Amino acid sequence: MFLTGRHAVVSGGGRGIGRAIAAALRRQGAYVSIMGRGEAALAAACESGDADAYAACDVADETGMAAALARLAGTQAIDIAIANAGAVETGPFLRSPAERFRRLSEINLIGTVNLFHGVLPCMIERGQGRLIAIASTAAHRGYPYVSAYVAAKHAVLGLVKSLALETARSGVTVNAICPGYADTDMVAGGIDTIVAKTGATREQALAEMVKANPQGRLIAPEEVAAAVLYLCGPGSASVTGQSLLINGGEF
């Protein structure tokens, strides 16, 4: 249990990839706090033993996020921060108003900024820390009908690369993990949308979604969690400013 004595915070930790990450960190001995808007899901994750504490907040709310992090850090200084909270909306660019771009930027990018702002000063003061953004293959390439999401995730990766240079001598590393389509509620919702709009079966919609993955499958949340453990583990001190793709060889 190489994370014993460490305090990890995971945004969007009540379900999907975030909950898998929280559970994996806790199994390695970390004290794990989770954040998100759905208090019931956060409480359920704690009750099941996947996390130790939670704070309900909107990650895009700078003031609310700062207050939540201050409460969580009151128990123990935060050593690891996983910016996992995110959202996607679909539609062609010409039917995607600027407000959609703002909304997805607030959740995906500003949510990451708010988390990192809240924990980085203490990490620098203590000379250690891990900042990890759960981005997407959409941080590396374009996909049709999700231009607002792709733009936001590209911005997240740019933030990671820039911040890694600023913190290179501080003892803090900053990295991104970029999974392809994963077996999550978000992807399930995407399948529902395809079914509703095209009349395809769920099996056909899933096949369409994973066809770009040479392995022909969805990424398991536990695979993303394993990558987080690597970036938090011994031997990763020189790994910073990187983007770890988990995409079945898609590109």
N, C-alpha and C positions, 0 to 999 in steps of 0.2 A: 504494500500500500504506500506508494511513493509520494502521495499527496497529503499524508497525515500532517495536520497542523496548518494546512493551507485553507483559505477561505475563497471559494469560487462563487461568482454571481453569473447567472444565465438569464438573459432577457428572452421573453417568449418561451419560458421554461415549463409551461403547464401542459404542453402536448407536443406530439410529433418529434422533430429533431431536437428541439430544446429539452424536452423531457428525457430523451435518450441520453443526451449529453450530461444532464444533471445526474442521472442515475449512474452513468459510467464514472463521473468524477467522485461521486460519493462512495462507490465501491473501492476506489483507490484511496480512500481515507479523508478526502476533503470535506470540510463543512460547506454545504451547498445552499445558497440562497437563490430563489428564482423570482422573476418579475414578469408582469404582463397585465393585460386588462381584464382577463377572465378570472375573477377571484375564486370561483368554484373549482376550476381546473387546477389552479395553483394549490388550493387547499387539499384537493384530492391527491396531487402528486406528493405533498408532504405526508399526508396520512398513509400513503402506500409505502413510504420509506424511500422515495426517489429523490427527496430533498429534505433539508432541515428547517428552512424558514422561507417565508415569501413576503413580498410587498406588492400590492396591486397598484399599478400606475400606468399611465399612457407614456410610452417611451419617447414620443414626440413632444411631450410637455417638459421643457427644460427645467422649470421650477419644481414640478412634481417629481421628476426623475432625481434631481439633486436631493430633495428631501427624503425620498425612499432610500437612496444609496446611503445617506447619512445615518438613517435608522439602522440599516443592515450592517454598516461598518461599525456601529456602536458595539456590536457583539464581538467583532474581531476585524482587524484590518483586512481589506480585500486584496488578495494576491493574484487572482485570475478573473478576467471579465470576458464573457462570451456574448457578443452582440448577435443574437440569433433572431430577434423579433423582425418580422417582415410581412409584406403583403404584396399581392399581385392583382391587377385588373386587366382584362383583355379587351381588345377592340382595335380596328384599323387606326392608323395615325390620324387620318382626317376626321375620325369620329372620337378622337381622344383630346378633349379640351385641355387647355393649360392647367386647369384645376386638377385634372387627373395626374399630371406630371408633378404638380406641387404636393398633392396628397401622398403619392408613392415616394416622393423624395423625403417628405417629412417622416414617414414610417421607416423606410429602409436606410436612408442616409442620416438624417438628423437624429433618428433614434440611436444609431451607432455613435454619432458625435456626442450626444448627451451622455451615453454610458461611459465612453472613454474620457470625456471631460471630468466626470464625477469621480473616477478612480485613479487617473494617471498621476495627479500631484502627489498623493501618498505613496504610490509605487516608486516614483522617482526619489522621493525623500528616503525611502527604505532601501533603494538600490536593487529592487527586484520586482518582477511582475510579468504577466502574460496578458496581452490583449489579442483577442481573436474575433474576427468578423466572419459570420457565416454568410457568404455571398451566394454565388451561383455561377454556373457556366455562362449565364447571361452577363456576367462581369467581363467576359472575354470575347463574346461574339454576339451578333445580332440574331434575334428571332422575330418572325413576323407577328403582328397583332399584339405585341406586348412591349411596344417601344418605350412607354413610360417606365416600366419595370426594368428594362434593359438599361436605360439611361441612369436610373438610380443605382443599379448594381455596379455599373462601370464607375460611378462616382465613389462608391464604397471602396472599390479596389484602388482607386487613385488615392483616397485618404490613407489606406493601409500603407501603400508604398511611400508616401510622403512622411507619414508619422514615424515609420520605421527609421528613416534617415535622421529625423530630429532626435530620436531616443536611442540611437545606436550605441552610445557609450554610457547609458544610464542603468543598464541591467534589466531593462524592460524590452521585450520583443513584441512585435506587432505583425500579425499574419492574417491571411484570409484562407478559408476553406470554401471551395467552389463545387458543390455537388450538382450533378445533372438532375433530371426529374426523379424525385424521391417518393417513397411510399408514405405520404403524409396526407392530412386532411386538406391542405391547400391543393395538392395534385388531384385528390379525389373530387374536389370542387371543380377543377378544370375539366375533368372527365365528364362530370354532370353537365357542364356548359356545352361541351362538344355534342353530347347526346341530345340535349334540348334543341340545339341549333341545327343539327345535321340529320337527326333521326337515326344515327348509327347506334349499334348496340354498345354496351359498356366494354365488351371485349374488343370490338373494332376501334373504339376510341382509345383504349389503352395501347393497342398495337400501333396506332398512329403516333401516340405520344412517345413511345420508346423506340421507334424505328431508327432514330439517329444514334442510339446507343448500340455499338457493335455487339454488346452482350445481350441485347434485346430484353432488358428488364429495368425495373425501377431500382434506384439506390435505396438500401435499407438505412433507416436512421442510425442504427448501431454502427454502420460503417463510417458515418460522419463523426460519431462520438469517438471512435477509435482514433481518428485523425486528430481530434482535439487532445486526447491523452498523449499522443506523440508530441504535439507542440508544447504541452505542459510538462513533459517529462525530462529526466536527466539526459543530457546529450543534445538538447535542442537550443542551447544558448546562442549558437551562431546562426540559427534559422530565423531570420527576420526580414520583413518586406516581401515575403513570398506568398504565392497563391497555390494552394494544394488542390489540384483538380481530382475529383472523384466522379468520373463520368463514363466508366466502362470503355475508355479508348475512343470517345466520340471525336476528339480532335487533339 
